[in-house]
């Protein structure tokens, strides 16, 4: 009986790991400026390296990247 109980506890702990992931508000915002003139650059693509997550700056050079998960 103890062996069956331990197997049940182990299986239960593995199944709970799928539900233990927390949702975060990992949003990124900022602006892109020209290094020399210090002017905002509109319509520049912003990408997170190694992913397909990205956004673009608006007409004022500002961006807001929302966590897609």
DSSP file (Angstrom, degrees, kcal/mol; ACC not computed):
  #  RESIDUE AA STRUCTURE BP1 BP2  ACC     N-H-->O    O-->H-N    N-H-->O    O-->H-N    TCO  KAPPA ALPHA  PHI   PSI    X-CA   Y-CA   Z-CA
    1    1 A X     >        0   0    0      0, 0.0     4,-2.0     0, 0.0     5,-0.1   0.000 360.0 360.0 360.0 -40.4    0.0    0.0    0.0
    2    2 A X  H  >  +     0   0    0      1,-0.2     4,-2.3     2,-0.2     5,-0.2   0.892 360.0  53.4 -63.4 -38.6    2.8    2.4    0.8
    3    3 A X  H  > S+     0   0    0      1,-0.2     4,-2.1     2,-0.2    -1,-0.2   0.907 109.1  47.9 -63.9 -41.9    4.5    1.8   -2.6
    4    4 A X  H  > S+     0   0    0      1,-0.2     4,-2.2     2,-0.2    -1,-0.2   0.885 110.6  52.6 -65.2 -39.0    1.2    2.6   -4.4
    5    5 A X  H  X S+     0   0    0     -4,-2.0     4,-2.4     2,-0.2    -2,-0.2   0.914 109.1  48.9 -63.6 -43.7    0.8    5.8   -2.4
    6    6 A X  H  X S+     0   0    0     -4,-2.3     4,-2.5     2,-0.2    -2,-0.2   0.894 110.5  50.7 -64.2 -40.5    4.4    6.9   -3.2
    7    7 A X  H  X S+     0   0    0     -4,-2.1     4,-2.6     1,-0.2    -1,-0.2   0.917 110.8  49.7 -62.7 -42.1    3.8    6.3   -6.9
    8    8 A X  H  X S+     0   0    0     -4,-2.2     4,-2.4     2,-0.2    -2,-0.2   0.913 111.2  48.6 -61.7 -44.0    0.6    8.3   -6.7
    9    9 A X  H  X S+     0   0    0     -4,-2.4     4,-2.2     2,-0.2    -2,-0.2   0.900 112.4  48.6 -64.1 -41.7    2.3   11.2   -5.0
   10   10 A X  H  X S+     0   0    0     -4,-2.5     4,-1.9     2,-0.2    -2,-0.2   0.935 113.0  46.8 -65.6 -45.8    5.1   11.2   -7.6
   11   11 A X  H  X S+     0   0    0     -4,-2.6     4,-2.0     1,-0.2    -2,-0.2   0.893 111.9  51.7 -62.8 -39.4    2.7   11.1  -10.5
   12   12 A X  H  X S+     0   0    0     -4,-2.4     4,-1.6    -5,-0.2    -1,-0.2   0.897 108.0  51.5 -63.7 -41.0    0.7   13.9   -8.9
   13   13 A X  H  X S+     0   0    0     -4,-2.2     4,-0.8     1,-0.2    -1,-0.2   0.876 109.9  49.7 -66.7 -36.2    3.7   16.1   -8.5
   14   14 A X  H  < S+     0   0    0     -4,-1.9     3,-0.5     1,-0.2     4,-0.5   0.887 110.5  49.7 -68.5 -37.9    4.7   15.6  -12.2
   15   15 A X  H >< S+     0   0    0     -4,-2.0     3,-0.6     1,-0.2     4,-0.4   0.796 106.1  57.1 -71.7 -26.2    1.2   16.5  -13.3
   16   16 A X  H >X S+     0   0    0     -4,-1.6     3,-0.9     1,-0.2     4,-0.7   0.716  89.1  74.0 -76.8 -20.5    1.2   19.7  -11.2
   17   17 A X  G >< S+     0   0    0     -4,-0.8     3,-0.6    -3,-0.5     4,-0.2   0.826  90.6  58.5 -64.2 -28.9    4.3   21.1  -12.8
   18   18 A X  G <4 S+     0   0    0     -3,-0.6     3,-0.4    -4,-0.5    -1,-0.3   0.783 109.1  44.2 -68.2 -26.3    2.3   21.9  -15.9
   19   19 A X  G <4 S+     0   0    0     -3,-0.9    -1,-0.2    -4,-0.4    -2,-0.2   0.492  96.7  76.0 -94.5  -4.9    0.0   24.1  -13.8
   20   20 A X    <<  +     0   0    0     -4,-0.7     2,-0.3    -3,-0.6    -1,-0.2   0.480  64.0 112.8 -89.8  -0.6    2.7   25.9  -11.8
   21   21 A X        -     0   0    0     -3,-0.4     2,-0.3    -4,-0.2    -3,-0.0  -0.559  60.2-142.1 -74.5 130.9    3.8   28.2  -14.6
   22   22 A X        -     0   0    0     -2,-0.3     2,-0.4     1,-0.0    -2,-0.1  -0.708   6.7-128.0 -95.6 143.9    3.0   31.8  -13.7
   23   23 A X        -     0   0    0     -2,-0.3     2,-0.3     2,-0.0    -1,-0.0  -0.756  30.9-167.1 -86.3 132.6    1.8   34.4  -16.2
   24   24 A X        -     0   0    0     -2,-0.4     2,-0.9     2,-0.1    45,-0.1  -0.807  29.4-126.0-118.3 161.2    3.9   37.6  -16.1
   25   25 A X        +     0   0    0     -2,-0.3     2,-1.3     2,-0.1    -2,-0.0  -0.686  41.1 165.3-101.3  75.0    3.5   41.0  -17.6
   26   26 A X        +     0   0    0     -2,-0.9     2,-0.3     2,-0.0    -2,-0.1  -0.577  13.7 157.3 -95.1  72.2    6.8   41.1  -19.3
   27   27 A X        -     0   0    0     -2,-1.3     2,-0.4    39,-0.1    39,-0.2  -0.720  26.5-154.8 -98.8 148.0    6.2   44.1  -21.6
   28   28 A X  E     +A   65   0A   0     37,-2.5    37,-4.0    -2,-0.3     2,-0.3  -0.969  15.6 172.4-123.5 136.2    9.0   46.3  -23.1
   29   29 A X  E     +A   64   0A   0     -2,-0.4     2,-0.3    35,-0.3    35,-0.2  -0.966  17.1 111.6-139.3 158.3    8.6   49.9  -24.2
   30   30 A X  E     -A   63   0A   0     33,-2.0    33,-2.6    -2,-0.3     2,-0.3  -0.975  48.1 -94.0 172.1-160.6   11.0   52.5  -25.4
   31   31 A X  E     -A   62   0A   0     -2,-0.3     2,-0.5    31,-0.3    31,-0.2  -0.977  18.6-131.4-146.3 157.7   12.1   54.6  -28.3
   32   32 A X        -     0   0    0     29,-2.3     9,-2.7    -2,-0.3     2,-0.3  -0.952  28.3-176.9-114.2 126.9   14.7   54.5  -31.1
   33   33 A X  B     -B   40   0B   0     -2,-0.5     2,-0.4     7,-0.3     7,-0.2  -0.902  32.9-105.5-124.6 153.7   16.9   57.5  -31.7
   34   34 A X     >  -     0   0    0      5,-2.9     4,-2.0    -2,-0.3     5,-0.1  -0.612  27.8-138.9 -73.0 128.9   19.5   58.4  -34.3
   35   35 A X  T  4 S+     0   0    0     -2,-0.4    -1,-0.1     1,-0.2    -2,-0.0   0.859  97.2  35.2 -60.3 -38.1   22.9   58.3  -32.5
   36   36 A X  T  4 S+     0   0    0      1,-0.1    -1,-0.2     3,-0.1    -2,-0.0   0.934 128.5  29.7 -84.4 -50.1   24.2   61.5  -34.2
   37   37 A X  T  4 S-     0   0    0      2,-0.1    -2,-0.2     1,-0.0    -1,-0.1   0.625  90.8-136.8 -89.4 -12.7   21.1   63.8  -34.6
   38   38 A X     <  +     0   0    0     -4,-2.0     2,-0.3     1,-0.2    -3,-0.1   0.674  55.9 141.2  63.8  19.3   19.3   62.5  -31.5
   39   39 A X        -     0   0    0     -5,-0.1    -5,-2.9     1,-0.1    -1,-0.2  -0.662  58.8-105.2 -90.4 147.7   16.0   62.4  -33.5
   40   40 A X  B     -B   33   0B   0     -2,-0.3     2,-0.6    -7,-0.2    -7,-0.3  -0.448  29.5-138.3 -68.8 143.1   13.5   59.6  -33.1
   41   41 A X        -     0   0    0     -9,-2.7     3,-0.5    20,-0.3    -9,-0.3  -0.920  17.2-147.2-108.5 116.9   13.4   57.1  -36.0
   42   42 A X        +     0   0    0     -2,-0.6    17,-0.2    17,-0.2    16,-0.1  -0.451  69.7  16.4 -81.6 154.7    9.9   56.1  -37.1
   43   43 A X  S    S+     0   0    0     15,-0.9     2,-0.4    14,-0.6    -1,-0.2   0.825  77.7 152.0  59.0  42.3    8.9   52.6  -38.4
   44   44 A X        -     0   0    0     -3,-0.5    13,-2.3    14,-0.2     2,-0.3  -0.855  45.7-120.1 -99.5 136.3   11.9   50.6  -37.3
   45   45 A X  E     -C   56   0C   0     -2,-0.4     2,-0.5    11,-0.2    11,-0.3  -0.603  22.3-160.4 -77.6 135.1   11.5   46.9  -36.6
   46   46 A X  E     +C   55   0C   0      9,-3.5     9,-2.6    -2,-0.3     2,-0.3  -0.979  16.3 176.4-115.5 121.2   12.2   45.7  -33.0
   47   47 A X  E     -C   54   0C   0     -2,-0.5     2,-0.7     7,-0.2     7,-0.2  -0.953  32.3-127.4-128.0 145.7   12.9   42.0  -32.6
   48   48 A X    >   -     0   0    0      5,-2.5     3,-1.8    -2,-0.3     5,-0.3  -0.843  43.3-112.1 -90.0 119.1   13.9   39.8  -29.7
   49   49 A X  T 3  S+     0   0    0     -2,-0.7     3,-0.1     1,-0.3    -1,-0.0  -0.194  97.7  17.0 -56.1 133.8   17.0   37.8  -30.9
   50   50 A X  T 3  S+     0   0    0      1,-0.3    -1,-0.3     2,-0.0     2,-0.2   0.516 116.1  77.0  83.4   5.8   16.4   34.1  -31.3
   51   51 A X  S <  S-     0   0    0     -3,-1.8    -1,-0.3     2,-0.2     0, 0.0  -0.762  80.8-122.4-132.6 179.0   12.6   34.4  -31.3
   52   52 A X  S    S+     0   0    0     -2,-0.2     2,-0.4    -3,-0.1    -3,-0.1   0.121  74.7 117.4-107.0  17.6    9.8   35.5  -33.7
   53   53 A X        +     0   0    0     -5,-0.3    -5,-2.5    12,-0.0     2,-0.3  -0.724  38.1 123.4 -89.7 130.1    8.6   38.1  -31.2
   54   54 A X  E     -C   47   0C   0     -2,-0.4     2,-0.3    -7,-0.2    -7,-0.2  -0.982  32.4-166.3-168.8 178.2    8.8   41.7  -32.4
   55   55 A X  E     -C   46   0C   0     -9,-2.6    -9,-3.5    -2,-0.3     2,-0.3  -0.872  22.9-116.4-158.0-174.4    7.1   45.0  -33.0
   56   56 A X  E     -C   45   0C   0    -11,-0.3     8,-0.3    -2,-0.3   -11,-0.2  -0.960  27.6-104.6-135.6 155.0    7.8   48.3  -34.9
   57   57 A X        -     0   0    0    -13,-2.3   -14,-0.6    -2,-0.3     6,-0.2  -0.450  37.4-125.5 -74.1 153.3    8.2   51.9  -33.8
   58   58 A X    >   -     0   0    0      4,-2.8     3,-1.8   -16,-0.1   -15,-0.9  -0.093  43.6 -74.8 -85.0-168.9    5.3   54.2  -34.5
   59   59 A X  T 3  S+     0   0    0      1,-0.3   -17,-0.2   -17,-0.2    -1,-0.1   0.661 134.4  50.6 -65.9 -15.2    5.5   57.5  -36.4
   60   60 A X  T 3  S-     0   0    0      2,-0.2    -1,-0.3   -19,-0.1   -18,-0.1   0.382 120.0-106.2-101.8   3.1    7.2   59.2  -33.4
   61   61 A X  S <  S+     0   0    0     -3,-1.8   -29,-2.3     1,-0.3   -20,-0.3   0.564  78.7 127.3  86.9   8.9    9.8   56.5  -33.0
   62   62 A X  E     -A   31   0A   0    -31,-0.2    -4,-2.8   -22,-0.1     2,-0.3  -0.706  36.3-169.4 -99.3 150.9    8.3   54.9  -29.9
   63   63 A X  E     -A   30   0A   0    -33,-2.6   -33,-2.0    -2,-0.3     2,-0.3  -0.953  14.8-163.7-137.4 158.8    7.5   51.2  -29.4
   64   64 A X  E     -A   29   0A   0     -8,-0.3     2,-0.6    -2,-0.3   -35,-0.3  -0.918   9.6-162.5-143.2 112.5    5.6   48.9  -27.0
   65   65 A X  E     -A   28   0A   0    -37,-4.0   -37,-2.5    -2,-0.3     2,-0.4  -0.875  10.0-155.1-103.2 116.1    6.2   45.2  -27.1
   66   66 A X        -     0   0    0     -2,-0.6     2,-0.3   -39,-0.2   -39,-0.1  -0.734  26.7-107.5 -94.3 136.9    3.5   43.2  -25.3
   67   67 A X        -     0   0    0     -2,-0.4   -40,-0.1     1,-0.2    -1,-0.1  -0.467  26.9-156.3 -60.6 117.5    4.2   39.7  -23.9
   68   68 A X              0   0    0     -2,-0.3    -1,-0.2     1,-0.2    -2,-0.0   0.559 360.0 360.0 -78.1  -5.6    2.4   37.3  -26.3
   69   69 A X              0   0    0    -45,-0.1    -1,-0.2     0, 0.0    -2,-0.1   0.419 360.0 360.0-103.3 360.0    2.2   34.5  -23.8
